[in-house]
Amino acid sequence: MRALLVSTYDLGRQPFGLASPAAWLRRAGVEVDCADTSRQPLDDSRIRAASMIAFYLPMHTATRMAAPLIDRVRRVNPAARLCAYGLYAPLNAGWLRERGIHDVLGPEAEEELVALAADLTRSAPQGATPNSQNIPRLTFIQPDRQGLASPDRYASLQMPDGSLRVMGSTDATRGCKHLCRHCPIVPVYQGQFRVVPVDIVIDDIRVQVAAGARHISFGDPDFLNGPTHALRIAERFAREFPGVTYDATIKIEHLLDHAEMLSVLRDTGCLFITSAVESIDDDVLVQLRKGHTRADFAWAVALCRQSGIRLTPTFIPFTPWTTLEGYVEMLDALDELDLVEDVAPIQLAIRLLVTAESPLLELPDIAAVVQPFDPTSLTWPWRHSDSRVDALHEAVMRIVRDAGNAPRAEVFDAISVVARESLGQASAPRAQRDGSAGPRVTEPWYCCAEPMEQF
Ligand code: SF4
């Protein structure tokens, strides 16, 4: 029995979502071939050799990229049992089945993949639907990264002096205990999260450090969903991997609630924290159920700065509630908070993504602007009621695309010019601030929204 696990894209990281099922399947005696098509070509002979082919779909982009590959796999090996798993599989179950996927599994899929591999005639499980209350509680085992491209083939950490550090990644938890309305994790995990045991996390990091990683990016949706677990991980990390650094994603609310942990994170090697701020408009933050305010964001910036950890906020600046004035206000706020160097330019162009099963659809403001579900983009496309906002979005997107690797401050200023022009305002020079560059990942990530053109 040979299984082929396929990942199309995982934010420039070596996919945990291949390494973990690979370990489970190999332990069960299955021969496993892992193909990360973002880094390695997949030739037909590998497709033909597999009896079971499973697509890992952790995010929207990966799902869209999988579509032509699923068609190709069906042509090349029509007899193979086809599965899809990961966060976006249950969200797009109908679409996947129409494309010929037999089994749609959720993000906690390891055990079910092993069961399918053991019995390819087994009927497709129906439990992993978006409204399932039955997220399995797996007994995690150490991921097996054999066969994946080496860490230096993935996104790196760029230090302020321009030098690059090989980056690895792992997950200390999966899922999230929060219920933000725009987040694709919510319809699947519904406020639940799962903890990966400390020893397994540390062993997984050890393998990557041995392969050359000098920085680890924790891929948890929120590193402080389990603060005690996070503390244990951070302390073990520092003891076992001196000189290796890390980053994590932590929501603003948790940064304030666990402010005392920031110095521990810093002392254990945390270089920066990514936080999904999304908006500086308190009304929008309420609609998104983010659990923080603009003032909380400013306070979190101050706390991180005091602790010597960079805060790299992410945003969804273009929503149906965005106004031109509000967009300019956001730029001014980022400047005043001296965050221009900490915000990847793409974050200034993100447009709210309304995915299948999104709780956003329950909001009258969203229901009023969405068009019918588009099976090509896998979203509910929407237009802003003020066409000038959509025009600004397109202009900002163009600037970001054309900018390539231009300095962030330059891109920010160009965006500021078009945003002010849209209001008929002259551009104002920014005040001189510290503005030093911080460490950053060479492939800037974004969650819960994507910089795609919908029309
Ligand atoms: S946006 Fe972040 S905090 Fe909110 S539910 Fe998603 S992962 Fe959790």
Residues whose N, C-alpha, C, O or C-beta is under 5 A from the ligand:
A	BS01	SF4	C176 H178 L179 C180 C183 I185 P221 D222 K251
